[in-house]
């Protein structure tokens, strides 16, 4: 099975997980998530149900699930991300993130930040879906606005076609 893996695995983060089913490390977007994908969640729960059913039937031991310490299978796994419904390799993502950073570096941004149109950034090839972190912006909390972090820059969506770019 092919899985999409996140780029930056931070083992010290509270969102770092190792899937109990396939043993692949991943970063969860929700703190309550323990599985890398819905199919692993289903597969794991189906195995647990089979174990319980075997115990009820009086069988000695159910088949054991692989512990996390065991190496994942040697089968070749394809690693990629899905961006705008397209399969993208890790190398292409790294290049696109570097391009995003270069675009931001060329903009004249002061300490108070500067507003830019989303169209302007899109025309230069900026890809908004490649952010590092997304969090709720406190000053615009009641409006449901978020801040996207791109390296050393924060982008806050302030209007329909406008973002405020702040340098950290």
Backbone torsions as a table, in degrees:
resi	resn	phi	psi	omega
1	UNK	NA	140.6	180.0
2	UNK	-97.3	132.4	-178.8
3	UNK	-121.8	147.8	173.3
4	UNK	-90.9	123.4	-177.6
5	UNK	-109.4	145.3	176.7
6	UNK	-71.6	159.1	-176.9
7	UNK	-73.6	-52.5	-171.6
8	UNK	-101.9	105.8	176.2
9	UNK	-94.0	115.5	-179.9
10	UNK	-110.3	102.3	-176.8
11	UNK	-64.2	-18.0	179.9
12	UNK	-89.2	-7.8	-178.3
13	UNK	-77.1	149.5	176.0
14	UNK	-74.6	-4.0	178.7
15	UNK	-102.9	0.5	177.6
16	UNK	-75.6	131.7	179.7
17	UNK	-139.6	159.5	167.7
18	UNK	-119.3	122.1	-176.5
19	UNK	-59.9	125.4	179.9
20	UNK	-65.6	-18.2	-177.7
21	UNK	-90.4	-54.1	-173.8
22	UNK	-104.9	-5.6	178.7
23	UNK	64.7	22.0	177.3
24	UNK	-88.8	130.0	176.9
25	UNK	-72.8	147.0	179.5
26	UNK	-158.0	166.2	175.1
27	UNK	-107.0	123.2	-178.3
28	UNK	-86.5	148.5	177.0
29	UNK	-89.1	-16.0	178.3
30	UNK	-126.0	133.3	-176.2
31	UNK	-61.7	-22.8	-179.1
32	UNK	-84.6	-6.1	-178.0
33	UNK	-82.4	132.9	177.5
34	UNK	-117.4	-8.9	-175.6
35	UNK	-115.0	149.5	-177.0
36	UNK	-73.8	-24.4	-179.9
37	UNK	-158.8	162.2	-179.5
38	UNK	-60.4	-34.6	-178.8
39	UNK	-67.2	-35.8	175.6
40	UNK	-66.7	-39.0	177.9
41	UNK	-60.6	-47.1	179.7
42	UNK	-64.2	-46.0	-179.0
43	UNK	-60.1	-44.1	179.7
44	UNK	-62.3	-47.6	-179.9
45	UNK	-64.9	-35.7	177.3
46	UNK	-65.1	-38.6	177.1
47	UNK	-63.8	-42.4	179.0
48	UNK	-62.3	-41.4	178.6
49	UNK	-62.4	-41.5	178.8
50	UNK	-63.2	-41.3	178.1
51	UNK	-59.9	-46.2	179.6
52	UNK	-63.1	-41.0	-179.9
53	UNK	-63.6	-41.1	178.6
54	UNK	-65.3	-38.4	178.1
55	UNK	-65.3	-38.5	179.4
56	UNK	-66.3	-33.9	-179.7
57	UNK	-76.3	-5.8	177.1
58	UNK	90.7	12.9	177.6
59	UNK	-68.7	150.9	-176.9
60	UNK	-61.7	-61.8	-176.5
61	UNK	-135.1	133.9	174.5
62	UNK	-74.1	159.2	175.7
63	UNK	-62.8	134.3	-176.3
64	UNK	-79.9	145.1	174.7
65	UNK	-83.9	151.3	-179.6
66	UNK	-64.9	127.4	174.3
67	UNK	-72.0	161.9	-176.4
68	UNK	-65.6	-24.3	-176.6
69	UNK	-72.2	-22.7	-177.8
70	UNK	-72.5	138.6	179.4
71	UNK	-61.3	141.4	173.5
72	UNK	-62.5	161.7	-177.2
73	UNK	-59.2	157.8	-176.6
74	UNK	-81.1	1.9	-179.8
75	UNK	-61.7	146.5	-178.1
76	UNK	-73.1	127.7	178.5
77	UNK	-109.4	132.7	177.3
78	UNK	-88.5	127.0	-178.7
79	UNK	-108.5	126.7	-179.1
80	UNK	-158.8	170.3	173.9
81	UNK	-119.8	156.2	174.4
82	UNK	-105.8	117.5	178.6
83	UNK	-127.8	123.8	-177.7
84	UNK	50.2	45.8	178.7
85	UNK	61.8	24.2	177.7
86	UNK	-124.4	143.3	177.1
87	UNK	-77.8	125.1	-176.7
88	UNK	-130.1	132.6	179.9
89	UNK	-72.3	161.5	179.0
90	UNK	-60.4	-39.1	-179.8
91	UNK	-63.7	-42.2	178.8
92	UNK	-64.5	-37.2	178.5
93	UNK	-65.5	-43.6	178.7
94	UNK	-59.9	-43.1	179.3
95	UNK	-64.4	-40.9	179.5
96	UNK	-67.0	-37.7	177.4
97	UNK	-65.6	-39.1	176.7
98	UNK	-64.0	-40.0	178.0
99	UNK	-63.7	-43.6	175.9
100	UNK	-55.7	-47.2	-178.1
101	UNK	-62.7	-41.4	178.9
102	UNK	-64.0	-40.2	177.8
103	UNK	-60.6	-47.3	-179.5
104	UNK	-64.4	-37.7	-179.9
105	UNK	-65.2	-29.7	-178.0
106	UNK	-80.9	-14.1	-179.5
107	UNK	-77.9	144.2	178.8
108	UNK	-84.1	92.3	-176.3
109	UNK	-114.7	120.6	178.9
110	UNK	-86.2	-172.3	-178.3
111	UNK	-67.8	-28.4	178.9
112	UNK	-86.0	-0.9	-178.8
113	UNK	84.2	179.2	179.8
114	UNK	-153.4	143.4	179.5
115	UNK	-91.1	139.7	177.6
116	UNK	-135.2	150.8	176.4
117	UNK	-78.6	146.5	178.4
118	UNK	-63.4	-37.8	178.5
119	UNK	-59.4	-44.2	179.0
120	UNK	-56.5	-47.2	-179.0
121	UNK	-69.2	-39.7	178.4
122	UNK	-62.0	-39.6	-179.7
123	UNK	-63.8	-25.5	178.3
124	UNK	-88.8	-0.2	176.9
125	UNK	92.9	14.5	179.8
126	UNK	-70.3	133.4	-179.4
127	UNK	-111.7	107.9	-175.0
128	UNK	-69.4	-24.7	-176.0
129	UNK	-75.8	-3.8	-178.8
130	UNK	-97.8	35.7	179.4
131	UNK	-73.6	157.1	178.4
132	UNK	-81.9	-45.2	-177.1
133	UNK	-144.4	149.9	172.9
134	UNK	-127.3	132.1	176.3
135	UNK	-144.6	160.2	-179.8
136	UNK	-71.3	130.9	-178.8
137	UNK	-82.1	117.0	-173.3
138	UNK	-55.6	-40.8	-177.2
139	UNK	-67.3	-23.9	-178.1
140	UNK	-118.2	24.7	-175.0
141	UNK	-56.4	-42.6	-177.8
142	UNK	-68.3	-17.9	179.5
143	UNK	-97.5	1.7	178.7
144	UNK	68.3	30.8	-179.2
145	UNK	-88.7	146.1	-178.1
146	UNK	-120.5	157.7	174.5
147	UNK	-108.8	131.1	174.9
148	UNK	-105.9	130.2	-179.4
149	UNK	-100.8	125.5	175.5
150	UNK	-122.9	95.8	-179.3
151	UNK	59.7	-117.0	-177.6
152	UNK	-96.6	19.8	-179.3
153	UNK	-125.6	143.6	171.7
154	UNK	-110.1	131.1	176.3
155	UNK	-115.5	122.2	-179.1
156	UNK	-114.0	124.9	178.9
157	UNK	-75.8	106.5	-174.0
158	UNK	-100.8	-25.3	-177.9
159	UNK	-147.8	175.5	-175.4
160	UNK	-52.9	-45.6	-178.2
161	UNK	-124.4	40.8	-174.7
162	UNK	-146.2	139.5	173.9
163	UNK	-128.1	144.3	172.0
164	UNK	-95.7	124.2	-179.8
165	UNK	-105.8	124.3	179.7
166	UNK	-118.7	137.9	175.8
167	UNK	-89.3	134.5	179.7
168	UNK	-71.9	NA	NA
